[in-house]
């Protein structure tokens, strides 16, 4: 009799627990185990591109590929998000995903979805130069969009903040002689970095006028205010001797500040060591050209997460 009463009491406790669990979100059930989802925020930022006054791209969604195969996790926007990337500099960023829930785990790549025609033209997207607008073309864009093959992890029950750094200076080219209907083609090839914001820092500093004057190209075409059109600080990963055969991680512009000094600022840098050098050229560095660096061997700096590192030239 005592055994029967104890068994009945245990069954009632289990039944009450099950009914209580039905009233909770699914992730809260299952014996106290961890949730299988995480929260993701995704922004997009940009570096400068010479000569352009606007680079507008219309995004239709974001796609994430879990490691080990399986179906991609896709977020299609209710309406396209049209962003002028040149507005998203100096620490600014536009939001692509805000507080979305994604399955926890490892991911192999991320894709920014676009409405791309069969000829590669991106809908509602253009580059503006000297007041004229030119369409942007992505070869094979209808199949691949803007794909960033870089692994990342979403940890269960955690919020992850990521930034896609759109390196326009390395992304956009105007191939000589390549035109459509007599209009110069501007080719957009993905040069993107995915930054986990908690692992990123900033580097900034000043550049003396005498340094800029040592290379006549630095001040060519300069109006006396705002960014210098041809002057950049090149940041290379690790300890290297800068050369035109190396691809910089980013290329922040040098600008005249309100205090009268020439400054540069680069947020969203992964923590680690970098080599920096000033370089000035009147053409895009995406081609095979010779670039003179100041100083020739560059300067070294270490970026620390969530801190600003100062380095002056």
C-alpha positions in Angstrom: 0.0 0.0 0.0 2.8 2.4 0.8 4.5 1.5 -2.5 1.3 2.2 -4.4 0.9 5.6 -2.7 4.5 6.6 -3.3 4.2 5.6 -7.0 1.0 7.5 -7.4 2.6 10.6 -5.8 5.6 10.4 -8.1 3.4 10.1 -11.2 1.5 13.2 -10.1 4.7 15.2 -9.7 5.9 14.1 -13.2 2.5 15.1 -14.7 2.6 18.5 -13.0 6.1 19.1 -14.2 5.2 18.2 -17.8 2.2 20.5 -17.7 4.4 23.3 -16.4 7.0 22.7 -19.1 4.3 23.0 -21.8 3.8 26.6 -20.6 7.4 27.5 -21.2 9.4 28.1 -24.4 10.8 24.9 -25.9 14.4 25.8 -25.1 13.6 26.0 -21.4 12.5 22.3 -21.2 14.6 19.1 -21.5 15.9 18.7 -18.0 17.7 22.0 -17.6 20.0 21.5 -20.7 21.4 24.5 -22.6 19.4 26.3 -25.2 20.2 25.4 -28.9 19.9 29.0 -30.1 21.9 32.2 -29.9 21.2 35.8 -30.8 23.0 37.6 -33.6 23.4 41.2 -34.5 25.1 42.0 -37.8 26.2 45.4 -39.0 28.1 46.6 -42.1 30.8 49.2 -42.2 33.1 50.5 -45.0 36.4 51.9 -45.8 36.8 54.8 -48.3 37.1 54.4 -52.1 39.0 57.1 -54.1 37.0 59.5 -56.3 33.5 58.1 -55.4 31.0 60.3 -53.7 28.5 57.4 -53.1 28.5 53.6 -53.3 24.9 52.4 -52.9 24.1 48.7 -52.6 20.7 47.2 -52.1 20.7 44.0 -49.9 17.8 41.6 -49.9 18.9 39.2 -47.1 21.6 37.3 -45.3 22.5 33.6 -45.4 24.5 31.6 -43.0 26.0 28.1 -43.7 26.3 25.7 -40.7 29.5 23.7 -40.6 29.1 20.0 -41.6 26.5 20.7 -44.3 22.8 21.1 -43.8 20.5 23.8 -45.1 21.6 27.4 -44.8 20.0 29.7 -42.3 18.4 32.4 -44.4 17.0 35.8 -43.4 15.1 37.4 -46.3 14.3 41.1 -45.7 10.7 42.2 -46.0 12.0 44.9 -48.3 15.5 45.6 -49.6 17.9 47.5 -47.4 19.6 50.1 -49.6 22.7 51.4 -48.0 25.2 54.1 -49.0 28.4 52.4 -47.8 30.3 55.7 -47.8 28.1 56.8 -44.9 29.3 53.9 -42.8 32.9 54.9 -42.0 34.8 56.2 -38.9 33.1 53.7 -36.5 29.6 54.0 -38.1 27.8 50.9 -39.2 24.4 50.1 -40.7 22.4 47.2 -39.2 21.6 44.2 -41.4 20.4 41.8 -38.7 19.1 43.0 -35.3 18.5 40.5 -32.5 17.7 37.5 -34.7 17.7 34.0 -33.3 20.0 31.5 -35.0 20.9 27.8 -34.1 23.9 27.7 -31.9 27.0 26.1 -33.4 29.8 26.6 -35.9 29.4 28.2 -39.3 31.5 28.1 -42.4 30.5 31.2 -44.3 28.1 34.2 -44.5 26.5 35.5 -47.7 25.0 38.9 -48.3 22.1 38.4 -50.7 21.4 40.8 -53.6 19.0 41.1 -56.5 21.4 40.4 -59.4 20.3 40.2 -63.0 21.6 37.6 -65.5 24.2 40.2 -66.8 25.5 40.7 -63.2 24.0 44.1 -62.7 22.9 44.6 -59.1 19.4 46.1 -58.8 19.1 49.6 -57.2 22.9 49.8 -56.7 25.4 52.2 -58.2 28.6 54.1 -57.7 28.6 57.9 -58.1 31.6 59.7 -59.5 31.7 63.4 -60.3 27.9 63.5 -60.2 27.4 60.6 -62.7 26.0 57.3 -61.6 27.3 54.0 -62.9 25.7 50.5 -62.3 27.6 47.9 -60.2 28.3 44.5 -61.7 29.1 41.3 -59.8 30.3 38.5 -62.1 28.4 35.3 -61.2 26.5 37.4 -58.6 23.2 35.8 -59.3 24.7 32.5 -57.9 27.0 33.7 -55.2 26.0 37.2 -54.0 28.6 38.6 -51.8 30.1 35.5 -50.0 32.5 35.8 -47.1 34.2 32.4 -46.5 35.2 32.9 -42.9 34.2 30.6 -40.0 32.5 31.8 -36.9 30.8 30.4 -33.8 27.4 31.1 -32.3 27.4 30.2 -28.6 24.1 29.0 -27.1 22.3 31.5 -24.9 24.8 34.3 -25.9 24.4 37.5 -27.9 27.1 37.8 -30.7 27.8 41.2 -32.4 29.5 41.0 -35.8 30.5 43.6 -38.3 31.1 43.0 -42.0 33.8 45.4 -43.1 33.3 46.2 -46.7 36.7 47.1 -48.1 35.6 49.1 -51.1 39.1 50.3 -52.1 39.9 46.7 -52.9 36.4 45.7 -54.0 35.6 48.0 -56.9 37.5 48.2 -60.2 36.9 49.9 -63.5 38.6 47.6 -66.1 39.9 49.7 -69.0 37.9 49.3 -72.2 35.2 47.2 -70.5 31.9 48.9 -71.1 28.2 48.2 -71.5 26.2 50.3 -73.9 29.1 52.7 -74.1 29.2 53.2 -70.3 32.2 52.2 -68.2 31.6 49.0 -66.2 32.4 49.1 -62.5 33.0 45.6 -61.2 32.2 44.7 -57.6 34.2 41.8 -56.2 33.8 40.8 -52.6 36.7 42.0 -50.4 35.1 41.6 -47.0 36.1 40.9 -43.4 33.9 39.5 -40.7 34.7 41.0 -37.3 33.6 39.7 -34.0 33.2 43.0 -32.2 34.2 41.7 -28.8 37.6 40.8 -30.3 38.2 44.1 -32.1 39.9 47.4 -31.3 40.8 50.7 -32.9 44.0 52.3 -34.1 44.3 56.0 -34.8 46.8 58.8 -34.9 48.2 61.8 -36.7 50.4 62.4 -39.8 52.6 65.4 -39.9 52.4 67.9 -42.7 56.1 67.4 -43.4 55.5 63.6 -44.0 52.7 64.4 -46.5 54.9 67.0 -48.2 57.6 64.5 -48.8 55.5 62.8 -51.4 53.9 65.3 -53.9 51.0 62.9 -54.6 49.8 63.1 -51.0 48.4 66.7 -51.5 47.5 66.5 -55.2 43.9 67.5 -55.8 43.4 68.4 -52.1 40.8 71.2 -51.6 42.1 72.1 -48.1 39.3 70.4 -46.1 38.2 66.9 -45.3 39.9 63.7 -46.5 42.9 63.9 -48.8 41.9 62.2 -52.0 45.2 60.3 -52.5 46.6 59.8 -49.0 46.0 56.6 -47.0 47.4 54.7 -44.1 47.9 51.1 -45.1 47.6 48.5 -42.4 49.2 45.1 -43.0 48.8 42.1 -40.8 51.8 41.0 -38.8 55.4 42.3 -39.1 56.2 42.9 -42.7 58.1 45.3 -45.0 55.4 47.1 -46.9 55.4 46.5 -50.7 53.0 46.8 -53.6 52.8 43.0 -53.7 51.2 42.8 -50.3 47.5 43.3 -49.8 46.6 45.6 -46.9 44.0 44.6 -44.5 42.4 48.1 -44.6 43.3 51.6 -45.9 41.8 54.4 -43.9 42.0 57.9 -45.4 44.0 60.7 -44.0 41.9 63.8 -43.3 42.3 67.3 -41.9 40.6 67.5 -38.5 38.8 70.5 -37.0 41.9 71.0 -34.8 44.1 71.5 -37.8 46.0 68.3 -37.7 46.0 65.4 -40.2 44.5 62.3 -38.7 43.4 58.8 -39.5 41.2 56.4 -37.6 40.5 52.7 -38.2 37.9 50.8 -36.0 36.9 47.2 -36.3 40.4 45.7 -36.2 41.0 42.2 -34.9 43.3 42.2 -31.9 46.9 41.5 -32.9 50.1 43.0 -34.5 50.1 45.2 -37.6 52.6 47.1 -39.8 51.4 50.6 -40.8 52.7 53.0 -43.5 51.5 56.1 -45.2 51.1 55.8 -49.0 49.9 58.3 -51.6 49.0 57.6 -55.1 46.6 59.3 -57.6 45.2 56.0 -58.8 43.5 53.0 -57.2 45.9 50.6 -55.6 44.0 47.6 -56.8 46.1 47.4 -59.9 49.7 46.5 -60.4 51.3 49.8 -59.6 54.3 50.9 -57.6 53.5 52.5 -54.2 56.0 54.5 -52.2 55.6 53.9 -48.4 56.4 56.4 -45.6 58.5 55.3 -43.8 59.7 52.6 -46.2 59.9 49.9 -43.5 56.6 51.0 -41.9 55.8 51.3 -38.2 54.6 48.5 -35.9 51.6 48.5 -33.6 49.6 46.1 -31.5 45.8 46.4 -31.4 44.0 45.3 -28.2 40.4 44.3 -28.1 38.0 47.1 -26.9 40.8 49.7 -26.7 42.2 52.4 -29.0 45.9 52.2 -29.9 47.6 55.5 -30.9 50.3 55.5 -33.6 51.6 58.8 -35.1 53.6 59.4 -38.3 
